[in-house]
Amino acid sequence: MEQGLLALLKQHEEAARRRLEELRAGLAVLNERIAAAEGELSDLVVTQATLARVLCERDADEPGFEQVSVRDADPDDLPGFLPPVVCIATG
C-alpha cells in the first residue's frame, strides 16, 4: 500500500511539473506578445506626435492659422493618449 501511495504521489508530482512548464512556456509567449505590442504602441505615439508637429508647423506657415504647441514625443512623458491635433482658423 505504501508503494502504491508513493507511486501515486510521484505521478501527481510529475503531472504538476509538466503543467508548470506548460504555463511557463505560455507566459513566455505572452510576454513576447506584450513586448511587441508595447513597441508598436511606442512607435505609434512617436508617429502621432511627429505628425502633429509637422501639421502644426505647416499650418503655422499658412495665413489664417495659429500654431499649436506640440508635446515632447517621448512616450514615457506622455499620458495614455495624445489629444487630436487642432489648428484653429482665426479668419
N, C-alpha and C positions, 0 to 999 in steps of 0.2 A: 504494500500500500504506500509506503514512504517513497519507493521508487516511482510509482505512478504519479504521486503528487509533485515530486521533483521534476519529472518529465513534463507534466502539465504546466508547471510554473516556467520551465525553460521555454516551452512553446509560446506561452503568453509574452515572455520577455522578448523573444525573437520577433514576434509579431509587432510588439510595441516599438522595437528598434527600427524595423522596416517602415512602419508608419511615420516615425520621427524623421527618418531620412527622406521619405516622400514629401513630408511637409517642408523640410528644409530646402529641398530641390524646388518646390513650388514657390517658396518665399524668395529664393534667388531669382527665379524668373520674374516674379512681381517686382522685385527691387530693380531689375534691369528695365522693366517697362516704366516704372515710376521715374527712373533717371532719364530715360529717353523723353518722356512727356515733360519733365521739368526743363530739359534742354530746349525742346520745341517751344514751350511757353516763353522761356527767356528770349529766344530768337524773335518770337512774335512781338514781345514787349519792346525790344530794341527797334524792330522794324516799324512798329506803330509810332514810337517816339520820333524816329528819324523822319518818317513820312509827315508827321505833324509839323516838325521843324521846317522841312522843305516847303510844305504847302503854305505855312505862315510867312516864311521868308519870301516866297513867290508873291503872295497876296500883298505883303507889305510894300513891295516894289510897284504894285499897281495902284493907281489913284482910286480913292473910294474905299480903301481897306485899311484897317488898323491892325498893327502887328500884335499878336498874342504871344506871351512868353511861353516857352516850352520847357517842361521839366527835364531834369537830367535823365538820360536813358539807362542809367544803371538800375537793373531790375531789383537789386536789394534795397534801393532807396524809394521805390515806387509803392503805392498802395496796391491793393488787389487788382485794380484795373485802371486804365487811363480813361479820362473822360473824352468824349468825341471832340474833334478839332472844330472850333467855331471861330470864324473870322467874320466880323460884322461890318457891313457896308455902312459908311457914315453919310452917304448920299448927298 
